[in-house]
Amino acid sequence: MISDSSPHILVVDDELSMRELLELMLCKEGYRVCCAENGKKALSLLEKKSFDLLLCDIRLGDLTGLDVLKAAKKHTPDIPVIMISAYTTTELAVASMNEGAYDFVPKPFNNIELKQTIAQALAMKSISREKEKEILGKALLKTLHFGKIIGDSPSMHKIYDMIRQVAKTTTNILITGESGTGKELVARAIHDESNRKQHPFVTINCGGIPETLMESELMGYKKGAFTGAIQDKKGLFEIADKGTIFLDEIGDLTLPIQVKLLRIVQEKVFKPIGGNDDVHVDVRIVSATNKNLEDEVIANRFREDLFYRLNVIEIRMPPLRERKEDIRLLAQHFIEIYSKKMEKEITKLSSYAVDLLNRYDFPGNIRELENLIERSVALSNTNIILPESLAISTHKQIHKRRWIEGIKRRRFDLEDVENGVTLDAILEEIEKAYIEKALIVGRGDKLRAAELLQINLRSLRYRLDKLGLKK
């Protein structure tokens, strides 16, 4: 319900339809709204009335949005200003941030995200930058579960529940998922939540140790067992006694090593190389793989008996594209880390930067996101990360170009019609390829992509929705 104490927002835009849309949307949120159709009217209102937030277009006809921004900041230094524009450029975004804008939002904007940005700006109005970082840090802590795992999406809450259920048991666990999804963090969380947390957590990268060294690494050796064995050496299983051993990328083990590992997994007993006596160990075995081990078993590259021993309980880590809700949280976490390392005062991502991240599929998952944020922090010259600091456009172009090149190489044989074809599927595939290519050429600008395809923006949005493409 709107009252005299409700936040007062000034909307400045030269398009009547946009002013009406924003006024209706913001009034429904309980804000008092005042509109101006040009820069001079906006400056006049700023002189006469008190506003809690300014929402201003860049292109106004008479003055520029930057002129209004400067005047607003001069008149009321602590007023948060959100700039909006259909003509997004690096220069405009950087200039806006340098003049004190809270955020820079591109048109067409996502209504929900714009409302969230406005709410955040109003909440931060009277808070210093240090206090803002403190609040953001506390918000992040609420989403930190089991050590370093970050996520508040439904799929991650299921993972947390699974960790709680299995941590106190001694059952072998197999963690599956693509590279970069955080499988080792889950293994560490299981250990830290278990009764073994006071004992060692030992990690073995099964794909990083040569086969000739793997047996000695796992089981150790006795002095004189081979040339260079000048003293006894404990294997990693013995080092992990009473604790947890994490076999990362278990699918990379060769068959001969799998045979030797099977006895340890079954009986928790092994002989060091050159030794005569059995060594008994009490270890919890957690494995991880980015391969489909069932397929590996069928292809006779992985032993079926070992697979069933390791895969008593499976925890599947979702790829980042299936937990989009967590991208902003993860990005904010990495911003905090790398801002501190590089001694920069970067507080957050701009709304446009968040939108770009949300529309990217991240084939490299969390590891790729961390790399992007580290690079962005290094390149950013404002206290907010802008889209231009992200290398995501290059990543997206490479990823999409590979897909489109695959479409180009496909040969459509009309003779296939004799056996029956799915025309809708063929046409949909072609349509997807052209739209993706247009978005690449237009650098993600939907209006430009629509022009290249000689369709209107509404038609493009309809096709994006119909084809299940990211909008």
C-alpha positions as CSV (number, residue, x, y, z in Angstrom):
1,M,0.0,0.0,0.0
2,I,1.4,3.4,-1.0
3,S,1.7,6.0,1.7
4,D,3.6,9.3,2.3
5,S,6.4,7.2,3.8
6,S,6.7,5.0,0.8
7,P,10.0,5.4,-1.2
8,H,9.7,8.2,-3.8
9,I,11.1,7.3,-7.2
10,L,11.7,9.7,-10.2
11,V,11.4,8.0,-13.6
12,V,13.0,9.9,-16.5
13,D,12.4,8.6,-20.0
14,D,11.5,10.3,-23.3
15,E,9.2,7.3,-24.3
16,L,5.7,7.6,-23.0
17,S,5.1,3.8,-23.2
18,M,8.2,3.2,-21.1
19,R,7.2,5.8,-18.5
20,E,3.8,4.3,-18.2
21,L,5.2,0.8,-17.9
22,L,7.7,1.7,-15.2
23,E,5.1,3.8,-13.3
24,L,2.6,1.0,-13.3
25,M,5.2,-1.6,-12.3
26,L,6.7,0.5,-9.5
27,C,3.3,1.6,-8.1
28,K,2.3,-2.1,-7.8
29,E,5.4,-2.5,-5.7
30,G,4.2,0.1,-3.3
31,Y,6.5,3.0,-4.4
32,R,5.5,6.6,-5.0
33,V,6.4,7.5,-8.6
34,C,6.9,10.7,-10.4
35,C,7.7,10.8,-14.1
36,A,9.6,13.2,-16.4
37,E,9.7,13.1,-20.2
38,N,13.0,15.0,-20.6
39,G,16.1,16.1,-18.8
40,K,15.0,19.7,-18.1
41,K,11.8,18.5,-16.5
42,A,13.8,16.0,-14.4
43,L,16.1,18.7,-13.1
44,S,13.2,20.9,-12.2
45,L,11.5,18.1,-10.2
46,L,14.8,17.3,-8.5
47,E,15.0,21.0,-7.3
48,K,11.4,21.0,-6.0
49,K,10.9,17.6,-4.5
50,S,12.8,15.0,-2.5
51,F,13.4,11.6,-4.1
52,D,14.7,8.3,-2.8
53,L,15.9,6.9,-6.1
54,L,16.3,8.1,-9.7
55,L,15.7,5.8,-12.6
56,C,17.0,7.5,-15.7
57,D,17.3,6.8,-19.4
58,I,20.6,7.7,-21.2
59,R,19.0,9.3,-24.3
60,L,16.5,12.0,-23.4
61,G,16.4,14.4,-26.4
62,D,17.4,17.6,-24.7
63,L,20.0,16.7,-22.0
64,T,21.7,13.4,-21.6
65,G,21.0,10.9,-18.8
66,L,24.6,11.6,-17.6
67,D,23.7,15.3,-17.2
68,V,20.7,14.4,-15.1
69,L,22.9,11.9,-13.1
70,K,25.5,14.6,-12.4
71,A,22.9,17.1,-11.3
72,A,21.1,14.6,-9.1
73,K,24.3,13.7,-7.4
74,K,25.3,17.3,-6.9
75,H,21.9,18.1,-5.4
76,T,21.5,14.9,-3.3
77,P,24.8,13.1,-3.1
78,D,23.4,9.9,-1.5
79,I,20.6,9.3,-4.0
80,P,21.0,6.0,-5.8
81,V,20.7,6.4,-9.5
82,I,20.0,3.5,-11.9
83,M,20.7,4.2,-15.6
84,I,18.7,2.4,-18.3
85,S,19.4,2.4,-22.0
86,A,18.8,0.4,-25.2
87,Y,22.1,1.7,-26.5
88,T,24.6,0.0,-24.2
89,T,28.3,0.8,-24.7
90,T,31.4,0.4,-22.6
91,E,31.9,4.1,-22.5
92,L,28.4,4.9,-21.3
93,A,28.5,2.3,-18.6
94,V,31.9,3.3,-17.3
95,A,31.0,7.0,-17.4
96,S,27.8,6.3,-15.5
97,M,29.6,4.3,-12.8
98,N,32.3,7.0,-12.6
99,E,29.7,9.6,-12.0
100,G,28.2,7.6,-9.1
101,A,25.5,5.5,-10.7
102,Y,24.3,2.5,-8.6
103,D,23.8,0.3,-11.6
104,F,23.5,0.3,-15.4
105,V,20.5,-1.7,-16.8
106,P,20.1,-2.4,-20.5
107,K,16.7,-2.3,-22.4
108,P,14.8,-4.5,-22.8
109,F,15.2,-5.3,-19.1
110,N,13.9,-8.2,-17.0
111,N,11.1,-6.7,-14.8
112,I,11.9,-9.0,-11.8
113,E,15.6,-8.2,-11.9
114,L,15.0,-4.5,-12.3
115,K,12.7,-4.5,-9.2
116,Q,15.3,-6.4,-7.3
117,T,18.0,-3.9,-8.3
118,I,15.7,-1.0,-7.2
119,A,15.0,-2.7,-3.8
120,Q,18.7,-3.3,-3.2
121,A,19.6,0.2,-4.2
122,L,17.0,1.6,-1.7
123,A,18.2,-0.7,1.0
124,M,21.8,0.4,0.5
125,K,21.1,4.1,0.3
126,S,22.3,5.2,3.7
127,I,25.0,2.5,4.0
128,S,28.7,3.1,3.4
129,R,30.5,0.9,0.9
130,E,32.2,-1.0,3.7
131,K,28.9,-1.6,5.4
132,E,27.4,-2.8,2.1
133,K,30.2,-5.3,1.7
134,E,29.7,-6.5,5.3
135,I,26.0,-7.0,4.6
136,L,26.7,-8.8,1.3
137,G,29.2,-11.0,3.1
138,K,26.6,-11.9,5.8
139,A,24.1,-12.8,3.1
140,L,26.6,-15.1,1.5
141,L,27.3,-16.8,4.8
142,K,23.7,-17.9,5.0
143,T,24.2,-19.8,1.8
144,L,27.5,-21.3,2.7
145,H,26.9,-24.9,3.7
146,F,29.4,-27.6,4.6
147,G,32.6,-25.5,4.3
148,K,33.1,-24.0,0.9
149,I,30.0,-25.2,-0.9
150,I,27.9,-22.2,-2.1
151,G,24.3,-22.4,-3.4
152,D,20.8,-21.8,-2.4
153,S,19.0,-23.5,-5.3
154,P,16.6,-26.4,-4.8
155,S,19.1,-28.8,-6.4
156,M,21.9,-27.8,-4.0
157,H,19.6,-28.1,-0.9
158,K,19.0,-31.7,-2.0
159,I,22.8,-32.2,-2.1
160,Y,23.0,-30.7,1.5
161,D,20.3,-33.1,2.7
162,M,22.1,-36.0,1.1
163,I,25.4,-35.0,2.8
164,R,23.7,-34.9,6.2
165,Q,22.2,-38.4,5.6
166,V,25.3,-40.2,4.5
167,A,28.0,-38.4,6.5
168,K,27.6,-40.5,9.6
169,T,27.6,-43.8,7.8
170,T,30.6,-45.7,6.5
171,T,29.1,-46.5,3.2
172,N,31.1,-45.9,0.0
173,I,29.9,-43.0,-2.0
174,L,30.3,-42.1,-5.7
175,I,30.0,-38.4,-6.7
176,T,29.2,-37.9,-10.3
177,G,29.1,-34.7,-12.4
178,E,30.8,-32.7,-15.0
179,S,34.3,-31.2,-14.4
180,G,34.2,-28.0,-12.3
181,T,30.9,-28.7,-10.5
182,G,32.5,-29.0,-7.0
183,K,32.8,-32.8,-6.5
184,E,35.8,-32.5,-4.2
185,L,34.0,-29.9,-2.0
186,V,31.2,-32.4,-1.5
187,A,33.7,-35.1,-0.6
188,R,35.3,-32.8,1.9
189,A,31.9,-31.8,3.4
190,I,31.0,-35.5,3.9
191,H,34.3,-36.0,5.7
192,D,33.9,-32.8,7.9
193,E,30.3,-33.9,8.8
194,S,31.4,-37.4,9.7
195,N,32.8,-39.0,12.9
196,R,36.1,-39.2,11.0
197,K,36.6,-35.4,10.8
198,Q,39.5,-35.5,13.3
199,H,41.4,-37.9,11.1
200,P,43.0,-37.4,7.7
201,F,41.2,-36.5,4.5
202,V,43.5,-37.8,1.7
203,T,42.9,-36.9,-2.0
204,I,44.2,-39.0,-4.9
205,N,43.9,-37.7,-8.4
206,C,43.6,-40.9,-10.3
207,G,44.1,-39.2,-13.7
208,G,47.2,-37.3,-12.6
209,I,49.4,-40.2,-11.4
210,P,51.1,-42.4,-14.0
211,E,50.1,-46.1,-13.9
212,T,53.7,-47.1,-13.1
213,L,53.6,-45.1,-9.9
214,M,49.9,-45.6,-8.9
215,E,50.4,-48.9,-7.1
216,S,53.2,-47.5,-4.9
217,E,51.2,-44.3,-4.2
218,L,48.2,-46.3,-3.1
219,M,49.8,-49.1,-1.2
220,G,53.3,-47.9,-0.4
221,Y,56.5,-50.0,-0.6
222,K,59.2,-51.5,1.6
223,K,62.9,-50.6,1.5
224,G,64.7,-52.4,-1.3
225,A,61.5,-53.3,-3.2
226,F,62.9,-51.7,-6.3
227,T,65.8,-49.5,-7.3
228,G,65.5,-46.2,-5.5
229,A,63.4,-47.6,-2.6
230,I,66.0,-46.6,0.0
231,Q,63.4,-46.6,2.9
232,D,59.9,-47.7,3.7
233,K,57.1,-45.5,2.4
234,K,53.5,-45.5,3.5
235,G,50.8,-45.6,0.9
236,L,48.0,-43.1,0.8
237,F,45.5,-45.7,2.1
238,E,47.6,-46.2,5.2
239,I,48.0,-42.5,5.6
240,A,44.3,-42.1,5.5
241,D,43.7,-44.8,8.2
242,K,40.7,-43.9,10.4
243,G,39.8,-41.1,8.0
244,T,38.5,-40.6,4.5
245,I,40.2,-41.3,1.1
246,F,38.9,-39.4,-1.9
247,L,39.6,-41.1,-5.3
248,D,39.1,-38.3,-7.7
249,E,38.4,-39.1,-11.4
250,I,38.2,-42.8,-10.6
251,G,37.2,-43.5,-14.2
252,D,40.7,-42.8,-15.3
253,L,42.2,-45.8,-13.6
254,T,43.6,-48.6,-15.8
255,L,42.2,-52.1,-15.5
256,P,45.3,-53.6,-13.8
257,I,45.1,-50.9,-11.1
258,Q,41.4,-51.5,-10.8
259,V,42.1,-55.1,-9.9
260,K,44.5,-54.2,-7.1
261,L,42.1,-51.5,-5.9
262,L,39.2,-53.9,-5.7
263,R,40.7,-56.0,-2.9
264,I,41.4,-52.8,-0.8
265,V,37.8,-51.7,-1.4
266,Q,36.3,-55.1,-0.5
267,E,38.5,-56.1,2.4
268,K,40.4,-52.9,3.5
269,V,43.5,-55.0,3.3
270,F,46.6,-54.7,1.0
271,K,50.3,-55.6,0.8
272,P,52.9,-52.8,0.2
273,I,55.2,-53.4,-2.8
274,G,58.0,-55.7,-1.6
275,G,56.1,-56.5,1.7
276,N,55.0,-59.9,3.0
277,D,52.5,-58.8,5.7
278,D,49.0,-57.5,5.1
279,V,48.2,-54.0,6.2
280,H,44.7,-53.5,7.5
281,V,43.1,-50.0,7.3
282,D,39.8,-48.4,8.4
283,V,39.0,-45.9,5.7
284,R,35.8,-44.3,4.3
285,I,36.1,-44.4,0.5
286,V,34.5,-41.5,-1.5
287,S,35.1,-41.6,-5.3
288,A,34.3,-39.1,-8.0
289,T,34.1,-39.1,-11.8
290,N,33.0,-37.0,-14.7
291,K,32.5,-40.1,-16.8
292,N,29.4,-42.3,-17.1
293,L,30.8,-45.4,-15.3
294,E,27.9,-47.5,-16.5
295,D,28.9,-46.8,-20.1
296,E,32.6,-47.5,-19.1
297,V,31.5,-50.9,-17.7
298,I,29.6,-51.8,-20.8
299,A,32.6,-50.8,-22.9
300,N,34.8,-53.1,-20.7
301,R,36.9,-50.1,-19.6
302,F,35.8,-50.3,-15.9
303,R,35.3,-53.4,-13.8
304,E,31.7,-54.1,-13.0
305,D,32.5,-55.5,-9.5
306,L,34.5,-52.4,-8.6
307,F,31.8,-50.2,-9.9
308,Y,29.2,-51.7,-7.6
309,R,31.5,-51.6,-4.7
310,L,32.2,-47.9,-5.1
311,N,28.7,-46.9,-6.2
312,V,26.7,-47.9,-3.1
313,I,25.3,-44.3,-2.8
314,E,25.5,-41.9,-5.7
315,I,25.5,-38.1,-5.4
316,R,25.0,-36.3,-8.7
317,M,26.4,-32.8,-8.8
318,P,24.3,-30.6,-11.1
319,P,26.1,-28.5,-13.7
320,L,25.9,-24.7,-13.3
321,R,23.4,-24.4,-16.1
322,E,20.9,-26.4,-14.0
323,R,21.3,-24.1,-11.0
324,K,21.2,-20.6,-12.5
325,E,19.9,-19.2,-9.2
326,D,23.4,-19.8,-7.7
327,I,25.4,-17.9,-10.3
328,R,25.0,-14.5,-8.6
329,L,25.9,-15.9,-5.2
330,L,29.0,-17.7,-6.6
331,A,30.1,-14.7,-8.5
332,Q,29.7,-12.5,-5.5
333,H,31.8,-14.9,-3.5
334,F,34.6,-14.8,-6.0
335,I,34.4,-11.0,-6.2
336,E,35.0,-10.9,-2.5
337,I,38.0,-13.2,-2.8
338,Y,39.7,-11.6,-5.7
339,S,38.9,-8.0,-4.7
340,K,40.8,-8.7,-1.5
341,K,43.7,-10.4,-3.2
342,M,44.1,-7.6,-5.7
343,E,43.4,-4.9,-3.1
344,K,40.4,-3.4,-5.1
345,E,37.1,-2.0,-3.8
346,I,34.8,-3.9,-6.1
347,T,31.5,-4.7,-4.4
348,K,29.2,-6.5,-6.9
349,L,28.2,-7.2,-10.5
350,S,26.1,-4.8,-12.6
351,S,22.6,-6.0,-13.5
352,Y,23.6,-6.4,-17.1
353,A,26.7,-8.4,-16.2
354,V,24.4,-10.7,-14.1
355,D,22.1,-11.1,-17.1
356,L,25.0,-12.1,-19.3
357,L,26.1,-14.7,-16.8
358,N,22.6,-16.1,-16.5
359,R,22.3,-16.5,-20.2
360,Y,25.6,-18.4,-20.5
361,D,25.6,-22.2,-20.2
362,F,29.1,-22.4,-18.5
363,P,30.5,-25.6,-20.1
364,G,33.4,-25.3,-17.6
365,N,30.9,-24.9,-14.7
366,I,32.0,-23.2,-11.4
367,R,35.7,-23.3,-12.3
368,E,35.0,-21.3,-15.5
369,L,32.9,-18.8,-13.5
370,E,35.7,-18.3,-11.1
371,N,38.1,-17.7,-13.9
372,L,35.8,-15.1,-15.5
373,I,35.3,-13.3,-12.2
374,E,39.1,-13.2,-11.4
375,R,39.7,-11.7,-14.9
376,S,36.9,-9.3,-14.5
377,V,38.2,-8.0,-11.1
378,A,41.6,-7.6,-12.6
379,L,40.3,-5.6,-15.6
380,S,37.6,-3.6,-13.8
381,N,38.2,0.2,-13.3
382,T,34.9,0.8,-11.4
383,N,33.6,-0.5,-8.1
384,I,31.0,-2.5,-10.0
385,I,31.8,-5.2,-12.6
386,L,30.4,-4.3,-16.0
387,P,29.8,-6.7,-18.9
388,E,32.8,-5.4,-20.8
389,S,35.1,-6.7,-18.1
390,L,33.8,-10.2,-18.6
391,A,35.3,-12.5,-21.2
392,I,32.0,-14.2,-21.6
393,S,31.3,-12.9,-25.1
394,T,34.4,-14.7,-26.4
395,H,33.5,-17.9,-24.6
396,K,29.9,-17.7,-25.9
397,Q,31.1,-17.1,-29.5
398,I,33.5,-20.0,-29.4
399,H,30.8,-22.3,-27.9
400,K,28.1,-21.3,-30.2
401,R,30.3,-21.2,-33.3
402,R,31.3,-24.8,-32.8
403,W,27.6,-25.7,-32.6
404,I,26.7,-23.7,-35.7
405,E,29.6,-25.1,-37.6
406,G,28.2,-28.5,-36.8
407,I,24.9,-27.4,-38.3
408,K,26.7,-26.1,-41.4
409,R,28.4,-29.5,-41.9
410,R,25.2,-31.4,-41.8
411,R,24.0,-32.5,-45.2
412,F,20.3,-32.6,-45.8
413,D,19.6,-35.4,-48.2
414,L,16.3,-35.2,-50.0
415,E,16.4,-38.9,-50.6
416,D,15.8,-39.4,-46.9
417,V,12.2,-38.4,-47.5
418,E,11.6,-41.9,-49.0
419,N,12.2,-43.4,-45.5
420,G,10.3,-40.6,-43.7
421,V,11.7,-37.5,-42.0
422,T,10.6,-35.1,-39.2
423,L,10.3,-31.9,-41.1
424,D,9.5,-29.8,-38.0
425,A,12.7,-31.0,-36.3
426,I,14.8,-30.2,-39.4
427,L,13.3,-26.7,-39.7
428,E,13.6,-26.0,-36.0
429,E,17.3,-26.9,-36.1
430,I,17.9,-24.6,-39.0
431,E,16.0,-21.8,-37.3
432,K,18.0,-22.2,-34.1
433,A,21.3,-22.0,-36.0
434,Y,20.3,-18.8,-37.8
435,I,19.1,-17.1,-34.6
436,E,22.2,-18.1,-32.6
437,K,24.4,-16.8,-35.4
438,A,22.5,-13.5,-35.6
439,L,22.9,-13.1,-31.8
440,I,26.6,-13.7,-32.1
441,V,27.0,-11.2,-34.9
442,G,24.9,-8.7,-33.0
443,R,27.0,-9.3,-29.8
444,G,23.9,-10.4,-27.9
445,D,21.9,-7.4,-28.9
446,K,18.4,-8.8,-29.7
447,L,17.3,-5.7,-31.6
448,R,20.3,-6.0,-33.9
449,A,19.8,-9.7,-34.3
450,A,16.2,-9.1,-35.3
451,E,17.3,-6.6,-37.9
452,L,19.8,-9.1,-39.3
453,L,17.1,-11.7,-39.6
454,Q,14.6,-9.1,-41.0
455,I,12.0,-9.8,-38.3
456,N,10.7,-7.5,-35.6
457,L,11.9,-7.8,-31.9
458,R,8.6,-9.3,-30.8
459,S,8.9,-12.1,-33.4
460,L,12.4,-12.8,-32.3
461,R,11.4,-13.1,-28.6
462,Y,8.5,-15.4,-29.6
463,R,11.0,-17.6,-31.5
464,L,13.5,-17.6,-28.6
465,D,10.7,-18.8,-26.3
466,K,9.3,-21.4,-28.8
467,L,12.8,-22.9,-29.4
468,G,13.7,-23.0,-25.7
469,L,16.7,-20.6,-26.3
470,K,17.9,-18.4,-23.5
471,K,16.2,-15.0,-23.6
